[in-house]
Amino acid sequence: MALVRIPAENVTIGDPEAISTFLGTHGIEYSRWAPNHDVTPGAPPDAALTTYAHEIEALKVRGGYVVADVIDVTPETPNLDVMLAKFTREHWHDEDEVRFIIEGRGLFHINPANGPVFAIEVEPGDLIRVPRGTHHWFDLCAERRIRAIRLFQDPAGWTPHYTDSGVDRGFQPLCFGPAYLPGPLQPRT
């Protein structure tokens, strides 16, 4: 289950319904996929795409996506730091960024036009759609592992447009997950 943190307000949201509501106010779609099938860790990308073919097709129809693939990043990925440098700077895209997390964890920071920066920590089972034009950046969690199904509206994929605002330098790429949070999560008021 995802977590949303709003550092400037010292708020963490952990309830899936509250997360969907909060993210929806920023045009971001979030849901949990709970299909009756799993992808074996380390299975080839085609196996993941086949396993989730029904869900992927429904997303394609709904969002006009034409291509789905699997990104698989581990600490052993060649040139990992070079690859990550493309995503850890604030940027935006001409199309939606859609991810269904299969393995690992990651952290989307969103810099909305109408509020403080917030972070969305995603883990297996989380489906997120960050709409085109949204200023954001992405980091891996400490284990530097993520495997996700991605969907694209343009078969060539998207290109990041960097803002060079520098706002991303003011936030730590820290993922905690629910097991690391002391006490109950704070509701968003």
C-alpha positions in Angstrom: 0.0 0.0 0.0 1.3 3.4 -0.9 2.1 6.2 1.6 1.7 9.9 0.9 3.9 12.3 2.9 3.5 16.1 3.0 6.7 17.2 4.7 5.7 20.9 5.0 2.6 19.9 6.9 4.1 17.0 8.8 1.3 14.7 7.5 1.4 11.1 6.4 -1.6 9.5 4.7 -1.8 5.7 4.7 -5.4 4.8 4.1 -5.9 3.8 0.4 -9.2 5.7 0.1 -7.7 8.9 1.7 -4.7 8.6 -0.6 -7.0 8.3 -3.7 -9.0 11.3 -2.5 -5.9 13.5 -1.8 -4.1 12.5 -5.0 -7.3 13.0 -7.0 -7.4 16.7 -6.0 -4.1 16.9 -7.9 -5.4 15.0 -10.9 -3.3 11.9 -10.0 -5.1 8.5 -10.1 -4.1 5.9 -7.5 -5.5 2.4 -6.9 -4.6 -1.0 -5.7 -4.7 -3.9 -8.2 -5.7 -7.1 -6.4 -5.9 -9.5 -9.3 -6.0 -13.2 -8.5 -2.6 -13.8 -10.1 1.0 -13.1 -9.3 4.1 -12.7 -11.3 7.0 -14.9 -10.2 9.9 -12.8 -9.1 12.5 -12.6 -11.9 10.0 -13.8 -14.5 10.7 -12.5 -18.0 8.9 -9.2 -19.0 6.6 -11.1 -21.4 5.3 -13.2 -18.5 4.4 -10.1 -16.5 2.6 -8.5 -19.5 0.8 -11.8 -20.2 -0.3 -12.2 -16.5 -1.8 -8.7 -16.4 -3.0 -8.6 -20.1 -6.7 -8.1 -19.1 -5.9 -5.2 -16.8 -3.4 -3.6 -19.3 -6.0 -3.8 -22.1 -8.6 -2.1 -19.9 -6.1 0.7 -19.1 -5.2 1.1 -22.8 -8.8 1.6 -23.7 -9.5 4.0 -20.9 -6.4 6.1 -21.3 -5.5 5.8 -25.0 -2.3 4.0 -24.3 -0.8 2.0 -27.1 2.3 0.4 -25.7 3.0 -1.5 -22.4 6.4 -2.7 -21.3 8.2 -3.7 -18.1 11.0 -1.8 -16.5 13.2 -3.9 -14.2 15.8 -2.1 -12.1 18.1 -3.7 -9.6 21.3 -2.6 -7.8 23.2 -4.6 -10.5 21.6 -2.7 -13.4 24.5 -1.3 -15.5 24.9 2.4 -15.3 22.1 2.6 -12.8 23.2 6.0 -11.4 23.3 7.5 -15.0 19.9 6.1 -15.7 18.4 7.4 -12.4 19.8 10.9 -13.0 17.2 11.3 -15.8 14.4 10.9 -13.3 15.7 12.4 -10.0 15.5 16.0 -11.4 12.2 17.8 -11.4 10.6 17.3 -14.9 7.3 16.9 -16.7 6.1 14.9 -19.7 3.9 15.5 -22.7 1.9 12.4 -21.8 0.8 10.5 -18.7 3.2 8.5 -16.6 1.5 5.2 -15.7 3.1 2.6 -13.5 1.9 -0.7 -11.9 4.5 -1.8 -9.3 5.3 -5.5 -9.4 8.4 -5.6 -7.2 10.4 -3.1 -5.1 9.6 0.4 -4.0 10.0 3.9 -5.3 9.2 7.5 -4.4 7.4 10.0 -6.6 7.8 13.6 -5.5 5.1 15.9 -6.9 5.4 19.7 -7.0 1.9 20.9 -7.6 1.0 24.4 -8.7 -1.5 24.6 -5.8 0.2 23.4 -2.7 3.3 22.0 -1.0 5.5 19.3 -2.5 4.4 15.8 -1.5 5.9 12.3 -1.8 4.1 9.1 -2.9 5.9 6.0 -1.9 4.7 3.1 -4.1 5.1 -0.6 -3.6 3.9 -3.9 -5.2 0.2 -3.7 -6.1 0.1 0.1 -6.5 -1.1 1.6 -9.7 -0.5 5.3 -10.3 -1.2 7.7 -13.2 0.7 11.0 -13.0 -1.0 13.2 -15.7 0.9 14.9 -18.4 2.4 18.3 -17.4 2.7 17.4 -13.7 6.0 18.6 -12.2 7.6 15.6 -10.5 10.7 13.5 -9.9 11.3 9.9 -9.0 13.8 8.1 -6.7 14.3 4.5 -5.8 14.2 3.4 -2.2 17.3 2.2 -0.4 17.2 -1.3 -1.8 17.4 0.3 -5.3 14.9 -2.2 -6.7 11.8 -1.6 -8.8 9.9 -3.6 -11.4 6.9 -2.0 -13.0 4.5 -2.3 -15.9 4.6 1.0 -17.8 2.0 2.3 -20.3 2.6 4.9 -23.0 0.4 6.9 -25.3 3.3 7.4 -27.8 5.0 4.2 -28.9 8.4 6.0 -28.7 7.8 6.7 -25.0 8.0 10.0 -23.3 10.8 12.6 -23.0 11.4 14.4 -19.7 11.2 18.2 -19.9 13.4 19.5 -17.0 12.3 22.5 -15.1 15.8 23.3 -13.6 13.9 24.9 -10.7 16.2 23.2 -8.1 13.3 22.3 -5.9 14.1 18.6 -6.1 17.4 19.3 -4.2 15.5 20.3 -1.1 14.0 16.8 -0.6 15.6 13.6 0.6 14.8 10.4 -1.4 13.8 8.6 1.8 11.3 5.7 1.7 10.1 4.4 5.0 7.0 2.3 4.4 4.4 1.6 7.0 6.7 -0.7 9.1 9.0 2.3 9.9 6.3 4.8 11.0 5.8 5.1 14.8 2.2 5.0 15.9 -0.9 5.4 13.8 -0.9 7.4 10.6 -2.3 10.9 10.7 -5.5 11.5 8.8 -5.6 14.3 6.3 -7.9 17.1 7.4 
